[in-house]
Amino acid sequence: VVDAYKAVQKALGKSVKSNVSATTSLKNMTAKPTRARVISSASLSATKLVYNGKTRKPSVTVRYSDRIIAESIVSNVKNVALKYSSGPKKVGTYQVEVNGRNVFNGTIIKTYRIIPRSVNILSSVGTKHGFRIRWKQRTVQVDGYQIGYSTKADMEGADVVTVRKNTTDAKTIDGLKAKKYYYTRVRTYKKTGGKTYFSNWSDVVKIKTK
């Protein structure tokens, strides 16, 4: 093998100093390629973002083994390429495709949601065997509202009433026990792509019925 290597080098007009150097050079020529490093994990800065009318993209941190190779990125860097779903502005579910590149390879897909904006309860008053609340109306990327109420402050076992018009900004809940304290809260919802997305709940308000 070494003699064949010498013959090739001589034909190319290159000198061969010794059998040792020829053998070393031959080994270098036939060395196995470096094994690709497969990215092991990717995490998002948030898996739930609130609609604000603008493009929403969580940042991505990528690891190879226990080592971070890209931290808090939203665009391509040396060792990682990102591909976000198009148009991540409206309420819905979106994807981030994370691809290793250069000395890294492998693909990881992560998902995140954009949810509707929440509302606050503006006023509350006890009524006969019930209560009435009013909240800040939202019509953009909102289909309606849900009102939760319970006799427990932690909202355990709460009943939920759905208001299906986004232009509604008040609701009376009746049929409750008289002169008793109830706790209530409100959230918005949006239906799209066969799924229902809910906002975060408002702060809980305490009300006494009449």
Order of alpha helices (4+ residues) and beta strands (2+ residues): alpha-alpha-beta-beta-beta-beta-beta-beta-beta-beta-beta-beta-beta-beta-beta-beta-beta-beta-beta
